Amino acid sequence: MTILEQVSEQSGHSIERILSKRRFANITRARHCAMWAMRQQGMSFPAIGRVFNRHHTSVMHACSKVESLRGKVGPTWALAVML
């Protein structure tokens, strides 16, 4: 199962919706989690950006937001809180 499939299943949003340009908070959180998880798997910021059709700095921002939340609520709860 791919990261996008896992995030889609956990968040209840389709992969198409996660990859879309929609900026609703719940979709954005799922997108940020997927970007962060891909980064944890060793993908580069530009490569992740190409998957999501976003600039690499947007990916950097998403990863930073997830890391920030992980620092506040702990690593095990971060993704659950985000989704």
C-alpha positions, 0 to 999 in steps of 0.5 A: 500500500502506498503512502497516498493510499494509507493517508487516503484510508486514514483521512477518508479523502480520495487520493484525487482530492488529496492531490487536488488544489483544494485548500480546505483545512481537512484536505490540507492536513491530509496532504501535509501528512502525506508529504511528510511521510514521503519525506521520511521515506527519503524522497527529495522535496522537489520529487514530492513536489512533482507528485503533488504538482506543487513547488518544493518550498510548499513541501518544505512548509508542509513538512515543517508544519507536521514536525512542529505539531509532532514536537507539541503533541508527541510523535505518536499522536501527530498524524492522528491529530493531523487527520 
